[in-house]
Every structure is written in C-alpha cells, then in structure tokens.
Amino acid sequence: MARKRKPMESDSSGTWLNTYADMVTLMLTFFILLFSMSTIDSTKFNMIVKAFSESTSKDMIVILGREGPNDYDAATAQGPDVFEEDVEVKDLTDIFMAISDYIEQNNMQDSVRISQGDGFIFIQFMDNLLFEPNSARLKSSDLDLLNFVGMGIKSVQDQLKLVRIDGHTAAIPEDPDYPVSDRLLSSERANSVLMYFEDVIGIRPELLVQMGYGKQVPLPGNTNSTDEERSKNRRVEIYISTENDLREQLDNIYEKLVE
C-alpha cells in the first residue's frame, strides 16, 4: 500500500523579509537623496498633481526648477516702462531727479536715501525695506520701488560702466546655532538684487557687481552695540557710475599676466 505523501512544510524562517526590508531601505534612501538635491514649493507640487490627475488628450509639460532666493511671480516681476513713457531721460541727473521724486511722492524719505556726485549716483535702501529679517528673498511689496530704480538704470545703461550692489548686515547673536551668517546674508541679499536687475529688468550683466560686507562696514558714527544702530546698519546700497576703476585695474593686471 502506497504511503501518503505529507504536504510540504512552509518556510517559517521569514528570511524573505530581510531582502524585502533591504529593498525598501534602499528606495527610501534614494528618495531622500533626490529630495535633498532639490526643493519643490507648493505651487510646483500642485502642478505635478494636476498633471498626473487630470485626463487630457494634450501633452502636458511640467517644468521644475531649483528654488532660488527669488521665485518671481510673472505678474509682479515685470519692470514698468515708466522712464520710457513718462520721464525723458538723458543722463544720470535725470535718473537722480526721477528717483528723488518717486521717493518723495511715496513718503519713503526715511527708508531710501539717494545722493549724486560727479559721474555717479548712490542709493541706500535702509533696514528691512527689501527683505524680511534673516531672509535674502525679495519682498513682493517692494518690487515696485526696485522696478522703478532698475528701469532707470536700464534707460541709461549705455552710459554706465559699473552698477555695484553692496549688502550690509548688523551684528548677530554669538550663537553657533543661529540660522544665518552676517557675511552670507549680506552677500545673498546683494546677489538677489543683482539677479533681479539682470533677469527681470534686463540690465546688461557685465555692468553688475555685488559685494557682501556683513557687519564690517557700519555707517559713520554707528557701531553695532544697540538695536537702533544695528537697524541703521542693515541696508543695501547701489552705486551707479560712469567709471569703473576696478575693471580698469583688473584689465591692466590681465595684460601684464599675458605679456
């Protein structure tokens, strides 16, 4: 009589779970790496969701870019052609007068200072006029002012040799975990203004230079010892000049190097 064959015993060791867990861990690591390489804001995320959730016969293209210090809204980031339409501009004096009038008409005398010298204009944006505290992202509420100044510069850019944007911050707490560095923050703020002038206004990039001084150059008579003095020292300055001694010096050095 033939013996009945016993059913095969199932493998209860669970070794397959180890392989599965390793695979899940690798996938999680991969997605963490992708996330660390780029950031996606809520608007771009919603675009992705919409692209995959809506059924349509048309091809949809979603463009994802690296989020920088400024993601400008197309409607608010258009430089107005005020200097081309309303103001006759021939030289730096016309720009100085137009910006001075703008400051007065908008009661910004305490926030913006402008002066003129032989062949240059110097503008100071004080404290948190363009930026929130500890941030290098331009405030949308102040883009009208930046547009006006930028379009003024653009209207005479053929006469210019240098547009230098300087960032200044104040002393920050001696805390190793403080979220910003005064050097980096001043440089990033100056660069945000430079990028806006280049990318949005359309000023020729070879004219633009940025410098970040941190807390090292307080206003004359000020230190960084009180809240009031620190507030005054936080500023962005724009130097608009028909001369560029720095560039000429650098060109001379290059010429000597290739001799």
Sequence and secondary structure as in RCSB ss.txt:
>XXXX:A:sequence
MARKRKPMESDSSGTWLNTYADMVTLMLTFFILLFSMSTIDSTKFNMIVKAFSESTSKDMIVILGREGPNDYDAA
TAQGPDVFEEDVEVKDLTDIFMAISDYIEQNNMQDSVRISQGDGFIFIQFMDNLLFEPNSARLKSSDLDLLNFVG
MGIKSVQDQLKLVRIDGHTAAIPEDPDYPVSDRLLSSERANSVLMYFEDVIGIRPELLVQMGYGKQVPLPGNTNS
TDEERSKNRRVEIYISTENDLREQLDNIYEKLVE
>XXXX:A:secstr
            S HHHHHHHHHHHHHHHHHHHHHHH    HHHHHHHHHHHHS  SS          S    TT
T     HHHHT    SHHHHHHHHHHHHHHTT TTTEEEEEETTEEEEEEETTSSB TT  SB GGGHHHHHHHH
HHHHHTGGG SEEEEEEE     S TT S  HHHHHHHHHHHHHHHIIIII   GGGEEEEE TTSS  TT  SS
SHHHHHHH EEEEEEES  HHHHHHHHHHHHHH 
